[in-house]
């Protein structure tokens, strides 16, 4: 309650605007990731589940599409709870550095998803995509 009173009594300064922009960028980044997943699933279906004999482009099997979409939403909830708690314990600055490192490592790893079968590639992609988006919107 004391923190809220201090924020309410403080005059608007430049760092308030910077905090708004930083929070807004995190929100839009996560929103873009969550809402673009439907387009990505169509592309993944055409790439990994391609059938040359079919006249229609392929789509992801329903079970794979459910996992890809489910990972996107579950990781956001889990990441918000975990990194919000961790930010309260360790401090926001330290946690922002940790999430940045996690984001860089998992971005590279999700781009290099491996596997011999389409299901194996999708499993590694979902794994790294989970950890990539886990930190968003703390």
N, C-alpha and C positions, 0 to 999 in steps of 0.2 A: 504494500500500500504506500510506503514511503517513496518507492521508486516512481510510482505513477504520479504522486503529488509533485515530485521533483521534475518529472517530464512535463507535467501540465504547467508548472510555474516558469519553466525555462523559456527564454525568448528564441524565436526561430533563427537558426544560424546556418551557415553554409554546410556544416557536416550533417544537418538534418536532411538536406536535399540529396547529399551524397548517399546517405543511408537509404533513402527512398529509391534512388536509382539502382543501387546494388540489390535491394530486396526485389524490386521490379524485374530486374534482369534474371534473377533466379527463378521468379515465378514464370516469366515468359519462356525461359529455357525449358523448364519442366513441362509447361503446358504444350509447347511445341512437340516435345518428345512424346507425350501421352496422346496427343491428337493426330500425330503423323504415323502412328503405329498401324493404322488401317491401310494406308498407302504402302507402307513397307511390307506388310504381309502379302499384298498382291504381287509385289516385285519378287519377294522370296519364293512364292509359289511358282512363278514363271521361270525363275532361275534354277531352283533345286528340284522341282517336281515337273520338269518339262517332258512332254511326250511328243515325239516327232510325228507319230501317226494320228494324233488328235487334231481336229480342225480348230478347236477352241483352245485358247491359252489356259494352262493349268493354274490351279489355285492351291493354297495350302490345304492339306487334309484338315477336317474340323478339329481333330484332337491336337494337332500342332498349332493351329490358329488360336485355339483356346489357351494353350500354354504361353504362346508369345504375348497375347493380350493380357493374360493373368499376371505374368511376370512384371509387366509394365506397371500395373496398379498395386500389386502387393509390395514391390520394392519401394514405391513411393511412400506408402504408409509406414512400412518398417523403418525406412531411412529417416523419415521425419521424427518418429518417436525416439530412435536410438541416438541420432546426432543432435537432436534437441536436448536430450538428457545429457549427452557427453559434453555439449557446449556449455551447459550450466555447471558441470563439474570441472572441466579443464579450462574453460574460457573460449570465447568465440574465435579469437584470432588463431589460436593453436588448432582448433578444430577446422577452421577454414583452410589452413595449410594442409592438414591431413586429408580433407576431402579433395583438395586440388591434386594431391599426389595420387589418390585413388582414382580420380577421374582420368588423369593422363595414362596411367597404367592400364586401366580397363578399356579406354578408347583404343589404344594400340592392340590390346588383346582381342577385342571384339572385331576389329578389322582383320585380324589374322586367325579367325575361327577355323578350327581344324576338324577333320573327320573324313572317313572314306565314304560314308553313306550320307544321304541328305538328312536323315534323322540325327546322325552324329553331329553334323555341322549345325543343325538347329539347336541341339542340346548345348553345345559349347557357346553358341551365339546367345542363347537365353541366359546361360550362366554368367557370362561377362556383361551382358546387358543389364542383368539384375544388379551387379556390383557397380556398374557405371552410373546407374540412376539412383542408387541407394542413398547417396549423399544429398540429393537435390532438396531444395526448399527447407533448410533447417530453420 
